[in-house]
Amino acid sequence: MRLVGVPLTELLILNTVSARPALRVPPRVVLSALAFSLSLVFGMAPAVQAQEAPVSVNIPAQPLGDALLQLGSQTSLQIFYSQDVLAGQNARAISGNLSPEEALRQLLQGTGIQYTRNGNNVTLSRAEPTGGTVQLEAVTVTAGILGELAPPYTGGQLATGGSLGLLGSEDVMDSPFSTVNYTSELLYDQQARTLADVVVNDASVRTLTSAGGFGEDFQIRGFAVGSGDVSVNGLYGLVSSSRVPVQILERVEVLKGPGAFMRGIPPNGSIGGAINVVTKRADDEPLARATLGYASKANFTGQLDLGRRFGEDNAWGLRFNGVKRGGESTLKDGTQGLDMGALGIDYRGARLRWSADAIHQEDVIENFRSQIGWQPNVTELPSPPDGDINFYPGTRLSQRDSTIMSRLEYDFTDNLTGHIAAGYRDGKVRQIFPVTVSPSGVRQSVDQDGNFNVMTTYYDSYSKTSSGDAGLTARFSTGGIKHRLALGATYLKQEAGNAYSTGSAIVASNIYDPVDIPDGPAVRLTPQKASDTTLTSFAIVDTLSFIDDRVLLTAGVRHQRVEVDSFNTTTGARTSGYRSSANSPVGGIVIKPLHNVSVYANLAQGLTRGTIVGDTYENRGAVLAPYKSKQYETGVKVDWDGNITTTLALFQISRPAGQADDNNVYGYFGEQRNRGLELTGYGELVPGLRLMASAAFINSELTKTPGGVSQGNRPAGVPASTYNLGLDWDTPWVQGLSLNGRAIRTSSVYLNNTNTLRLPGYTRFDLGARYATTIAGKDVVFRANVENVADKKYWLASGSFVTNAAGRTYMLSASINY
């Protein structure tokens, strides 16, 4: 498009298309009176400027002036500016179906350039100078929490950066760590149900359990990461310790490697990596979306997603999500239900930013997918049964979680920002729980042919968690060196309780033809306090920038204190405990020999609170002392013209190995050392063809074992190689139709440290399609996905336990913006 009589050096005309991904969520029948009230409020809210229709935008990384010229040829906005406004500025690549204004925002992000809009006319101007690095850092500090999230990378499935706790939000190319940041667009296009469906997109991350189980556990770089160690908005212990529904999530941020420095010790001390989820906030564009979903066998979901901003400059935001799910699960005679409501409120002021979340979640599963162990004399596993086989018919799991949290940020000056965050969660779990035993009632696992005896217990538990975080961030320069200095403190207090109510009836069963578990005990005990854990820390870190940000150096240390007490759940007496402290340093460097290449290295330490020894060991109930782990990592990241980003990472993580000795006493005997190579690539191969590909190779070894027992063996549950390949394609022959597919490969693992019992590897294929259209003036998206297309039967391993993976699963949904 051209403007007559206006010199090109003085004026540019642009069109901008919103890259805001369409969130997909299922319609709610009216989850509660709150949902109904909010629906009325949002429906009657004053009309705002009509939402602009998204258009296809594809602009590679280049000087900002050239990018604006291309935007002008692809959209309808007319943008006016003087040439000095753009001097020396470059634009990141953007692509996808975007609204014009959103496309403009993405091109201008981080440039310090402001704009005003009147209809399709846009005027650019330079922001008032506040110190070269200050403005960039202000964006960084707030991104991913209260301010603007890092923009999506080309293709929209991953973001260009994410939050790293005390280190702030960093662009992937500026971070000395390996991270993956998934957007809500990916979550909904893949019809992810829980967090586990999201993180499995990367080869370095594997789920150790399958759909419909007691909970979801993960493995990152060969080390277990439990759901209880997932943080939300930077705070630990505030999401369900069993499973996290995607309906509350805007972003999923995965850090590979120990994360104790960034946010303090996680409650269960995971060291392979860290997962942080970011809750939804209202966008500037009003949102009212309903979604209906179906999953085989016959499980239905309804969701209502409402978002709107109010007040001067849209300072106040309100986002509500309500979910109702119920029906048959993927197991025979199983049902699975979810009732969830989540309300997010936020305020965006010139200097003050505040948010608050309230989340209530209730899950009920009749016949949950269980794990089984094997007798010591088993040397070869039987073939896995069908994915819908339930080893223990008659089990039941119900859990209830209520969470409130809030965060406040304030810019004391242009160079000094403070924050404080706090939250509380109350969680309760009730289980009808099977225990495999011998005919005489002594614990015994499954034999070579899949035979076992089972007794029913009631296992009920609770946890009460308070979590907090506070800190200051200062940005300044000393000579030609820029600094981002951060001070932080974290606090977590968690009380956990449980009760085992043991039955007496025993029945014989088999994994291929299971029988109903027997009746449970006549008396169901009330959970009593079993442990108290208090984790506190103080940290300082400085990120220095040299040579026009071509060299970034990070150095810091966190002092952490661990206090753990265990209690007899019958008498209430304290049985053991400890008080311990340690320092966890971190160091990282990023060197950019070219503008699109980052070479990085880091040294990080993890600290894990001591394990409370389980009932199957001679020293049951003992509390082991905390232990350290250490990671060395180096790698290179390349952004290929803003279309594809590739990374290569080499790492080594070592930690004490937990195992039992010859007397069945559990302790930290020896060391587990994982050395690995990771390769990843994501973005758009060509316009409309999105890629996520990754591979991980791990040389895992037991070292320094007492008496050389199992020396050099592979630790239980660690695969030697994993692969992922995902493609998402906008078909050229049908407007709005997209096809996607994913392949997930995991090599074999051992189920014991003696390496006498091996679990075969597996490959899973998933397929999907979606169609975006307009019906009666409303935007509608239909989605269809099939997981495990080939109905592959395979075992999933969690340490020395296994479960049968879910079989072929169909998922359908339709969402409408009204």
MOZI-V962162 format. One record per residue. N is the residue number from 1. RES is the residue in three letters. SS is DSSP state (h for helix, s for strand, l for the rest). PSI is psi in whole degrees, -180 to 180 (999 if undefined). BURIAL is I if it has 16 or more other C-alpha atoms within 10 Angstrom, else O. Layout:
# MOZI-V962162
((N;RES;SS;PSI;BURIAL) (N;RES;SS;PSI;BURIAL))
This chain:
# MOZI-V962162
((1;MET;l;148;O) (2;ARG;l;152;O) (3;LEU;l;128;O) (4;VAL;l;133;O) (5;GLY;l;7;O) (6;VAL;l;121;O) (7;PRO;l;138;O) (8;LEU;l;-28;O) (9;THR;l;-17;O) (10;GLU;l;-14;O) (11;LEU;s;143;I) (12;LEU;s;141;I) (13;ILE;l;129;I) (14;LEU;l;158;I) (15;ASN;l;142;I) (16;THR;l;137;I) (17;VAL;s;133;I) (18;SER;l;120;I) (19;ALA;l;9;I) (20;ARG;l;117;I) (21;PRO;l;143;I) (22;ALA;l;117;I) (23;LEU;l;139;I) (24;ARG;l;123;I) (25;VAL;l;148;I) (26;PRO;l;146;I) (27;PRO;l;147;I) (28;ARG;l;142;I) (29;VAL;l;-17;I) (30;VAL;l;88;I) (31;LEU;l;-40;I) (32;SER;l;178;O) (33;ALA;h;-32;O) (34;LEU;h;-45;O) (35;ALA;h;-43;I) (36;PHE;h;-43;O) (37;SER;h;-45;O) (38;LEU;h;-36;I) (39;SER;h;-42;I) (40;LEU;h;-45;O) (41;VAL;h;-46;O) (42;PHE;h;-34;I) (43;GLY;h;-31;O) (44;MET;h;-2;O) (45;ALA;l;148;O) (46;PRO;l;141;O) (47;ALA;l;139;O) (48;VAL;l;178;O) (49;GLN;l;133;O) (50;ALA;l;138;O) (51;GLN;l;134;O) (52;GLU;l;140;O) (53;ALA;l;135;O) (54;PRO;l;148;I) (55;VAL;s;165;I) (56;SER;s;122;I) (57;VAL;s;136;I) (58;ASN;s;101;I) (59;ILE;s;118;I) (60;PRO;l;167;I) (61;ALA;l;134;I) (62;GLN;s;177;I) (63;PRO;s;144;O) (64;LEU;h;-39;I) (65;GLY;h;-44;I) (66;ASP;h;-38;I) (67;ALA;h;-40;I) (68;LEU;h;-36;I) (69;LEU;h;-44;I) (70;GLN;h;-38;I) (71;LEU;h;-38;I) (72;GLY;h;-31;I) (73;SER;h;-14;I) (74;GLN;h;-14;I) (75;THR;l;-167;I) (76;SER;l;-1;I) (77;LEU;l;142;I) (78;GLN;s;115;I) (79;ILE;s;129;I) (80;PHE;s;138;I) (81;TYR;l;160;I) (82;SER;l;152;I) (83;GLN;h;-32;O) (84;ASP;h;-20;O) (85;VAL;h;-35;I) (86;LEU;h;-1;I) (87;ALA;l;124;O) (88;GLY;l;8;O) (89;GLN;l;141;O) (90;ASN;s;154;I) (91;ALA;s;142;I) (92;ARG;l;152;I) (93;ALA;l;142;I) (94;ILE;s;149;I) (95;SER;s;162;I) (96;GLY;s;-175;I) (97;ASN;s;106;I) (98;LEU;s;154;I) (99;SER;l;153;I) (100;PRO;h;-46;I) (101;GLU;h;-36;I) (102;GLU;h;-39;I) (103;ALA;h;-41;I) (104;LEU;h;-44;I) (105;ARG;h;-44;I) (106;GLN;h;-38;I) (107;LEU;h;-34;I) (108;LEU;h;-10;I) (109;GLN;l;131;I) (110;GLY;l;1;I) (111;THR;l;-17;I) (112;GLY;l;8;I) (113;ILE;s;133;I) (114;GLN;s;162;O) (115;TYR;s;153;I) (116;THR;s;148;O) (117;ARG;s;138;O) (118;ASN;s;100;O) (119;GLY;l;-128;O) (120;ASN;l;-2;O) (121;ASN;s;127;O) (122;VAL;s;134;I) (123;THR;s;129;I) (124;LEU;s;146;I) (125;SER;s;158;I) (126;ARG;s;133;O) (127;ALA;l;153;O) (128;GLU;l;134;O) (129;PRO;l;131;O) (130;THR;l;17;O) (131;GLY;l;122;O) (132;GLY;h;-49;O) (133;THR;h;-18;I) (134;VAL;h;-46;I) (135;GLN;h;-42;I) (136;LEU;h;-43;O) (137;GLU;h;-35;I) (138;ALA;h;-39;I) (139;VAL;h;-44;I) (140;THR;h;-44;I) (141;VAL;h;-39;I) (142;THR;h;-18;I) (143;ALA;l;140;I) (144;GLY;l;-6;I) (145;ILE;l;-73;I) (146;LEU;l;-28;I) (147;GLY;l;-154;I) (148;GLU;l;132;O) (149;LEU;l;155;I) (150;ALA;l;137;I) (151;PRO;l;155;I) (152;PRO;s;147;I) (153;TYR;l;167;I) (154;THR;l;128;I) (155;GLY;l;-25;I) (156;GLY;l;-4;I) (157;GLN;l;-30;I) (158;LEU;s;157;I) (159;ALA;s;163;I) (160;THR;l;-9;I) (161;GLY;s;-177;I) (162;GLY;s;178;I) (163;SER;s;140;I) (164;LEU;l;41;I) (165;GLY;h;-124;I) (166;LEU;h;-27;I) (167;LEU;h;-5;I) (168;GLY;l;-174;I) (169;SER;s;130;I) (170;GLU;s;144;I) (171;ASP;s;143;I) (172;VAL;h;-38;I) (173;MET;h;-15;I) (174;ASP;h;-6;I) (175;SER;l;137;I) (176;PRO;l;19;I) (177;PHE;l;165;I) (178;SER;s;117;I) (179;THR;s;157;I) (180;VAL;s;132;I) (181;ASN;s;105;I) (182;TYR;s;140;I) (183;THR;s;166;I) (184;SER;h;-27;I) (185;GLU;h;-44;I) (186;LEU;h;-43;I) (187;LEU;h;-44;I) (188;TYR;h;-34;I) (189;ASP;h;-31;I) (190;GLN;l;-1;I) (191;GLN;l;44;I) (192;ALA;l;139;I) (193;ARG;l;-39;I) (194;THR;s;176;I) (195;LEU;h;-35;I) (196;ALA;h;-35;I) (197;ASP;h;-19;I) (198;VAL;h;-53;I) (199;VAL;h;-19;I) (200;VAL;l;-5;I) (201;ASN;l;-11;I) (202;ASP;l;136;I) (203;ALA;l;-23;I) (204;SER;l;-7;I) (205;VAL;s;132;I) (206;ARG;s;145;I) (207;THR;s;139;I) (208;LEU;l;-5;I) (209;THR;l;169;I) (210;SER;l;173;I) (211;ALA;l;138;I) (212;GLY;l;15;I) (213;GLY;s;-176;I) (214;PHE;l;-39;I) (215;GLY;l;-173;I) (216;GLU;l;121;I) (217;ASP;s;150;I) (218;PHE;s;168;I) (219;GLN;s;127;I) (220;ILE;s;126;I) (221;ARG;l;34;I) (222;GLY;l;4;I) (223;PHE;s;143;I) (224;ALA;s;141;I) (225;VAL;s;112;I) (226;GLY;s;161;I) (227;SER;h;-30;I) (228;GLY;h;-13;I) (229;ASP;h;11;I) (230;VAL;l;131;I) (231;SER;s;154;I) (232;VAL;s;124;I) (233;ASN;l;33;I) (234;GLY;l;-2;I) (235;LEU;s;134;I) (236;TYR;s;155;I) (237;GLY;l;12;I) (238;LEU;l;3;I) (239;VAL;l;165;I) (240;SER;l;136;I) (241;SER;l;-1;I) (242;SER;l;-54;I) (243;ARG;l;149;I) (244;VAL;l;114;I) (245;PRO;s;144;I) (246;VAL;h;-16;I) (247;GLN;h;-17;I) (248;ILE;h;-1;I) (249;LEU;s;135;I) (250;GLU;s;-37;I) (251;ARG;s;152;I) (252;VAL;s;118;I) (253;GLU;s;122;I) (254;VAL;s;122;I) (255;LEU;s;128;I) (256;LYS;s;123;I) (257;GLY;l;170;I) (258;PRO;l;135;I) (259;GLY;l;15;I) (260;ALA;h;-34;I) (261;PHE;h;-40;I) (262;MET;h;-46;I) (263;ARG;h;11;I) (264;GLY;l;179;I) (265;ILE;l;129;I) (266;PRO;l;155;I) (267;PRO;l;-38;I) (268;ASN;l;5;I) (269;GLY;l;30;I) (270;SER;l;140;I) (271;ILE;l;-10;I) (272;GLY;l;-24;I) (273;GLY;s;-178;I) (274;ALA;s;142;I) (275;ILE;s;125;I) (276;ASN;s;134;I) (277;VAL;s;145;I) (278;VAL;s;127;I) (279;THR;s;164;I) (280;LYS;l;148;I) (281;ARG;l;155;I) (282;ALA;l;135;I) (283;ASP;l;169;I) (284;ASP;l;-33;O) (285;GLU;l;127;O) (286;PRO;l;146;I) (287;LEU;s;131;I) (288;ALA;s;103;I) (289;ARG;s;136;I) (290;ALA;s;143;I) (291;THR;s;137;I) (292;LEU;s;135;I) (293;GLY;s;155;I) (294;TYR;s;138;I) (295;ALA;s;142;I) (296;SER;l;147;I) (297;LYS;l;-51;I) (298;ALA;l;68;O) (299;ASN;s;127;I) (300;PHE;s;145;I) (301;THR;s;138;I) (302;GLY;s;137;I) (303;GLN;s;143;I) (304;LEU;s;126;I) (305;ASP;s;115;I) (306;LEU;s;133;I) (307;GLY;s;136;I) (308;ARG;s;148;I) (309;ARG;s;151;I) (310;PHE;s;172;I) (311;GLY;l;-179;O) (312;GLU;h;131;O) (313;ASP;h;27;O) (314;ASN;h;41;O) (315;ALA;l;-35;O) (316;TRP;s;138;I) (317;GLY;s;148;I) (318;LEU;s;128;I) (319;ARG;s;126;I) (320;PHE;s;136;I) (321;ASN;s;128;I) (322;GLY;s;137;I) (323;VAL;s;138;I) (324;LYS;s;121;I) (325;ARG;s;143;I) (326;GLY;s;160;I) (327;GLY;s;-168;I) (328;GLU;s;147;I) (329;SER;l;-168;I) (330;THR;l;0;I) (331;LEU;l;152;I) (332;LYS;l;133;O) (333;ASP;l;20;O) (334;GLY;l;150;I) (335;THR;s;153;I) (336;GLN;s;129;I) (337;GLY;s;154;I) (338;LEU;s;129;I) (339;ASP;s;122;I) (340;MET;s;139;I) (341;GLY;s;134;I) (342;ALA;s;127;I) (343;LEU;s;126;I) (344;GLY;s;131;I) (345;ILE;s;140;I) (346;ASP;s;159;I) (347;TYR;s;133;I) (348;ARG;s;103;I) (349;GLY;l;-180;O) (350;ALA;l;-39;O) (351;ARG;l;-23;O) (352;LEU;s;134;O) (353;ARG;s;134;I) (354;TRP;s;145;I) (355;SER;s;159;I) (356;ALA;s;144;I) (357;ASP;s;143;I) (358;ALA;s;124;I) (359;ILE;s;130;I) (360;HIS;s;130;I) (361;GLN;s;131;I) (362;GLU;s;123;I) (363;ASP;s;138;I) (364;VAL;s;124;I) (365;ILE;s;120;I) (366;GLU;s;121;I) (367;ASN;l;82;I) (368;PHE;l;156;I) (369;ARG;s;122;I) (370;SER;l;165;I) (371;GLN;l;153;I) (372;ILE;s;153;I) (373;GLY;l;169;I) (374;TRP;s;147;I) (375;GLN;l;150;O) (376;PRO;l;-27;O) (377;ASN;l;1;O) (378;VAL;l;124;O) (379;THR;l;-11;O) (380;GLU;l;128;O) (381;LEU;l;142;I) (382;PRO;l;164;O) (383;SER;l;144;O) (384;PRO;l;141;I) (385;PRO;l;176;I) (386;ASP;l;152;I) (387;GLY;l;-15;I) (388;ASP;l;5;I) (389;ILE;l;131;I) (390;ASN;l;116;I) (391;PHE;l;-28;I) (392;TYR;l;74;I) (393;PRO;l;132;I) (394;GLY;l;-1;I) (395;THR;l;161;I) (396;ARG;s;139;I) (397;LEU;s;129;I) (398;SER;s;137;I) (399;GLN;s;148;I) (400;ARG;s;127;I) (401;ASP;s;133;I) (402;SER;s;129;I) (403;THR;s;138;I) (404;ILE;s;143;I) (405;MET;s;156;I) (406;SER;s;154;I) (407;ARG;s;140;I) (408;LEU;s;132;I) (409;GLU;s;142;I) (410;TYR;s;132;I) (411;ASP;s;100;I) (412;PHE;s;-40;O) (413;THR;s;-178;O) (414;ASP;l;-17;O) (415;ASN;l;-2;I) (416;LEU;s;120;I) (417;THR;s;136;I) (418;GLY;s;155;I) (419;HIS;s;156;I) (420;ILE;s;137;I) (421;ALA;s;148;I) (422;ALA;s;154;I) (423;GLY;s;164;I) (424;TYR;s;138;I) (425;ARG;s;139;I) (426;ASP;s;119;I) (427;GLY;s;140;I) (428;LYS;s;138;I) (429;VAL;s;135;I) (430;ARG;s;133;I) (431;GLN;s;139;I) (432;ILE;s;109;I) (433;PHE;s;129;I) (434;PRO;s;149;I) (435;VAL;s;126;I) (436;THR;s;134;I) (437;VAL;s;170;I) (438;SER;l;169;I) (439;PRO;l;-23;I) (440;SER;l;-3;O) (441;GLY;l;0;I) (442;VAL;l;140;O) (443;ARG;s;130;O) (444;GLN;l;141;I) (445;SER;l;-165;I) (446;VAL;s;145;I) (447;ASP;l;-176;I) (448;GLN;l;-31;O) (449;ASP;l;7;O) (450;GLY;l;13;I) (451;ASN;s;148;O) (452;PHE;s;165;I) (453;ASN;s;144;I) (454;VAL;s;142;I) (455;MET;s;148;I) (456;THR;s;134;I) (457;THR;s;162;I) (458;TYR;s;125;I) (459;TYR;s;107;I) (460;ASP;s;147;I) (461;SER;s;166;I) (462;TYR;s;161;I) (463;SER;s;144;I) (464;LYS;s;120;I) (465;THR;s;129;I) (466;SER;s;132;I) (467;SER;s;141;I) (468;GLY;s;160;I) (469;ASP;s;137;I) (470;ALA;s;154;I) (471;GLY;s;170;I) (472;LEU;s;141;I) (473;THR;s;125;I) (474;ALA;s;138;I) (475;ARG;s;126;I) (476;PHE;s;174;I) (477;SER;s;144;O) (478;THR;s;107;O) (479;GLY;l;-128;O) (480;GLY;l;14;O) (481;ILE;s;127;O) (482;LYS;s;145;I) (483;HIS;s;144;I) (484;ARG;s;98;I) (485;LEU;s;128;I) (486;ALA;s;137;I) (487;LEU;s;138;I) (488;GLY;s;159;I) (489;ALA;s;141;I) (490;THR;s;157;I) (491;TYR;s;133;I) (492;LEU;s;130;I) (493;LYS;s;126;I) (494;GLN;s;124;I) (495;GLU;s;129;I) (496;ALA;s;142;I) (497;GLY;s;160;I) (498;ASN;s;171;I) (499;ALA;s;127;I) (500;TYR;s;122;I) (501;SER;s;109;I) (502;THR;s;133;I) (503;GLY;s;-173;I) (504;SER;s;-28;O) (505;ALA;s;141;O) (506;ILE;s;136;I) (507;VAL;s;152;I) (508;ALA;s;145;I) (509;SER;s;178;I) (510;ASN;s;146;I) (511;ILE;l;-24;I) (512;TYR;l;-23;I) (513;ASP;l;66;O) (514;PRO;l;150;I) (515;VAL;l;163;I) (516;ASP;l;139;O) (517;ILE;l;153;I) (518;PRO;l;171;I) (519;ASP;l;149;O) (520;GLY;l;-177;I) (521;PRO;l;157;I) (522;ALA;l;-29;O) (523;VAL;l;131;O) (524;ARG;l;115;I) (525;LEU;l;155;I) (526;THR;l;132;O) (527;PRO;l;139;I) (528;GLN;s;159;I) (529;LYS;s;130;I) (530;ALA;s;-28;I) (531;SER;s;153;I) (532;ASP;s;129;I) (533;THR;s;130;I) (534;THR;s;123;I) (535;LEU;s;121;I) (536;THR;s;153;I) (537;SER;s;157;I) (538;PHE;s;138;I) (539;ALA;s;156;I) (540;ILE;s;140;I) (541;VAL;s;144;I) (542;ASP;s;130;I) (543;THR;s;118;I) (544;LEU;s;141;I) (545;SER;s;126;I) (546;PHE;s;159;O) (547;ILE;l;60;O) (548;ASP;l;46;O) (549;ASP;l;21;O) (550;ARG;l;-18;I) (551;VAL;s;125;I) (552;LEU;s;125;I) (553;LEU;s;127;I) (554;THR;s;133;I) (555;ALA;s;136;I) (556;GLY;s;175;I) (557;VAL;s;143;I) (558;ARG;s;126;I) (559;HIS;s;122;I) (560;GLN;s;140;I) (561;ARG;s;134;I) (562;VAL;s;129;I) (563;GLU;s;119;I) (564;VAL;s;133;I) (565;ASP;s;139;I) (566;SER;s;152;I) (567;PHE;s;150;I) (568;ASN;l;120;O) (569;THR;l;-7;I) (570;THR;l;-48;O) (571;THR;l;-20;O) (572;GLY;l;0;O) (573;ALA;l;144;O) (574;ARG;s;127;O) (575;THR;s;-33;O) (576;SER;s;173;I) (577;GLY;s;177;I) (578;TYR;s;161;O) (579;ARG;s;124;O) (580;SER;s;155;O) (581;SER;s;158;O) (582;ALA;s;161;O) (583;ASN;s;135;I) (584;SER;s;103;I) (585;PRO;s;162;I) (586;VAL;s;143;I) (587;GLY;s;140;I) (588;GLY;s;152;I) (589;ILE;s;141;I) (590;VAL;s;128;I) (591;ILE;s;130;I) (592;LYS;s;90;I) (593;PRO;s;-28;O) (594;LEU;s;162;O) (595;HIS;l;-22;O) (596;ASN;l;12;O) (597;VAL;s;131;I) (598;SER;s;123;I) (599;VAL;s;128;I) (600;TYR;s;163;I) (601;ALA;s;152;I) (602;ASN;s;156;I) (603;LEU;s;122;I) (604;ALA;s;146;I) (605;GLN;s;144;I) (606;GLY;s;152;I) (607;LEU;s;129;I) (608;THR;s;129;I) (609;ARG;l;150;I) (610;GLY;l;146;I) (611;THR;l;143;I) (612;ILE;s;115;I) (613;VAL;l;136;I) (614;GLY;l;174;O) (615;ASP;l;-17;O) (616;THR;l;0;O) (617;TYR;l;158;I) (618;GLU;l;-33;O) (619;ASN;l;39;I) (620;ARG;l;139;O) (621;GLY;l;-12;I) (622;ALA;l;148;I) (623;VAL;s;115;I) (624;LEU;l;153;I) (625;ALA;l;155;I) (626;PRO;l;159;I) (627;TYR;s;159;I) (628;LYS;s;154;I) (629;SER;s;161;I) (630;LYS;s;139;I) (631;GLN;s;137;I) (632;TYR;s;135;I) (633;GLU;s;145;I) (634;THR;s;157;I) (635;GLY;s;-178;I) (636;VAL;s;140;I) (637;LYS;s;137;I) (638;VAL;s;127;I) (639;ASP;s;106;I) (640;TRP;s;90;O) (641;ASP;l;27;O) (642;GLY;l;6;I) (643;ASN;l;-40;I) (644;ILE;s;134;I) (645;THR;s;131;I) (646;THR;s;147;I) (647;THR;s;148;I) (648;LEU;s;129;I) (649;ALA;s;137;I) (650;LEU;s;134;I) (651;PHE;s;160;I) (652;GLN;s;128;I) (653;ILE;s;130;I) (654;SER;s;145;I) (655;ARG;s;160;I) (656;PRO;s;143;I) (657;ALA;s;125;I) (658;GLY;s;123;O) (659;GLN;s;169;O) (660;ALA;s;147;O) (661;ASP;l;-170;O) (662;ASP;l;-20;O) (663;ASN;l;13;O) (664;ASN;l;33;O) (665;VAL;l;125;O) (666;TYR;s;137;I) (667;GLY;s;-176;I) (668;TYR;s;94;I) (669;PHE;s;113;I) (670;GLY;s;-165;I) (671;GLU;s;142;I) (672;GLN;s;127;I) (673;ARG;s;119;I) (674;ASN;s;121;I) (675;ARG;s;134;I) (676;GLY;s;163;I) (677;LEU;s;130;I) (678;GLU;s;137;I) (679;LEU;s;131;I) (680;THR;s;155;I) (681;GLY;s;137;I) (682;TYR;s;158;I) (683;GLY;s;-146;I) (684;GLU;s;120;I) (685;LEU;s;-47;O) (686;VAL;s;162;O) (687;PRO;l;125;I) (688;GLY;l;-3;I) (689;LEU;s;104;I) (690;ARG;s;146;I) (691;LEU;s;138;I) (692;MET;s;114;I) (693;ALA;s;142;I) (694;SER;s;158;I) (695;ALA;s;146;I) (696;ALA;s;138;I) (697;PHE;s;123;I) (698;ILE;s;125;I) (699;ASN;s;96;I) (700;SER;s;137;I) (701;GLU;s;142;I) (702;LEU;s;126;I) (703;THR;s;164;I) (704;LYS;l;34;I) (705;THR;l;147;I) (706;PRO;h;126;O) (707;GLY;h;13;O) (708;GLY;h;10;O) (709;VAL;l;125;O) (710;SER;l;13;I) (711;GLN;l;129;I) (712;GLY;l;-7;I) (713;ASN;l;162;I) (714;ARG;l;136;I) (715;PRO;l;154;I) (716;ALA;l;136;I) (717;GLY;l;3;I) (718;VAL;l;116;I) (719;PRO;l;152;I) (720;ALA;l;-28;I) (721;SER;s;148;I) (722;THR;s;149;I) (723;TYR;s;146;I) (724;ASN;s;140;I) (725;LEU;s;122;I) (726;GLY;s;136;I) (727;LEU;s;142;I) (728;ASP;s;121;I) (729;TRP;s;125;I) (730;ASP;s;111;I) (731;THR;l;142;O) (732;PRO;l;-18;O) (733;TRP;l;-19;O) (734;VAL;l;113;O) (735;GLN;l;127;O) (736;GLY;l;-6;O) (737;LEU;s;127;I) (738;SER;s;144;I) (739;LEU;s;147;I) (740;ASN;s;157;I) (741;GLY;s;157;I) (742;ARG;s;138;I) (743;ALA;s;134;I) (744;ILE;s;120;I) (745;ARG;s;132;I) (746;THR;s;130;I) (747;SER;l;176;I) (748;SER;l;158;I) (749;VAL;s;160;I) (750;TYR;s;150;I) (751;LEU;l;0;I) (752;ASN;l;159;I) (753;ASN;l;-16;I) (754;THR;l;-8;O) (755;ASN;l;36;O) (756;THR;l;-11;O) (757;LEU;l;118;I) (758;ARG;s;141;I) (759;LEU;s;123;I) (760;PRO;l;156;O) (761;GLY;l;175;I) (762;TYR;s;159;I) (763;THR;s;130;I) (764;ARG;s;137;I) (765;PHE;s;136;I) (766;ASP;s;146;I) (767;LEU;s;154;I) (768;GLY;s;165;I) (769;ALA;s;154;I) (770;ARG;s;153;I) (771;TYR;s;118;I) (772;ALA;s;129;I) (773;THR;s;-177;O) (774;THR;s;129;O) (775;ILE;s;122;O) (776;ALA;l;38;O) (777;GLY;l;6;O) (778;LYS;s;140;O) (779;ASP;s;127;I) (780;VAL;s;139;I) (781;VAL;s;126;I) (782;PHE;s;138;I) (783;ARG;s;146;I) (784;ALA;s;128;I) (785;ASN;s;147;I) (786;VAL;s;118;I) (787;GLU;s;145;I) (788;ASN;l;60;I) (789;VAL;l;-40;O) (790;ALA;l;3;O) (791;ASP;l;45;I) (792;LYS;l;133;I) (793;LYS;l;125;I) (794;TYR;l;158;I) (795;TRP;s;146;I) (796;LEU;s;136;I) (797;ALA;s;137;I) (798;SER;s;96;I) (799;GLY;l;-122;I) (800;SER;l;7;I) (801;PHE;s;154;I) (802;VAL;s;161;I) (803;THR;s;154;I) (804;ASN;s;132;I) (805;ALA;l;153;I) (806;ALA;l;144;I) (807;GLY;l;-160;I) (808;ARG;l;130;I) (809;THR;s;127;I) (810;TYR;s;142;I) (811;MET;s;129;I) (812;LEU;s;146;I) (813;SER;s;158;I) (814;ALA;s;130;I) (815;SER;s;147;I) (816;ILE;s;136;I) (817;ASN;s;122;I) (818;TYR;l;999;O))
